[in-house]
């Protein structure tokens, strides 16, 4: 995938826009998965350029109290989301460092 902006990467990975600002402020993206939800916040400066990206994990929809197999599935789900968040953040940092032509091949 060829990406020019951070929001293209997030949307390609299944994140949906919750709050989006044009210039200064915080963009909020949400991705709900099988057991967990991830909230991504991107802080923009007064020129509309993304400066910082943070991820927050929220507890899942289902409570895994039945058996160890369900517990393993929940932990596997969380590990997958952590790896995905790290790759997205890595691509975000690479995009910040690039000069023109500004695009990145990822995922």
C-alpha positions, 0 to 999 in steps of 0.5 A: 500500500502506498500511503501519503498521510497517517490517516490513510494508514489508519483507515486501511487497517480498519480504524474509523474516525470518531473526531477529526479536526482540520488544524490544531487539535486532536483526531480520534480513531477507533478500532473494535476487534473481537475482544478489545478496542483500540483508540488512536489519538493524533495530536496536530499543530496549528498548521494541521501537521500531525505531531504525536500519535498515542494508542489506548487499549480498552477492555473487551466486549466479552468477559473471558471467565469460562476457560483457559482457551478463551483466555488465550484467545483474548491474549492473542487478540491483544498481542495482534493489536499491539503488533499492529499499533507498533507498525502503524506508529513506526510508519507514522514516524517514517512519514514525519521524517520523509521529504518530498515526494512524501509517500511510503510503502507499507503493509 
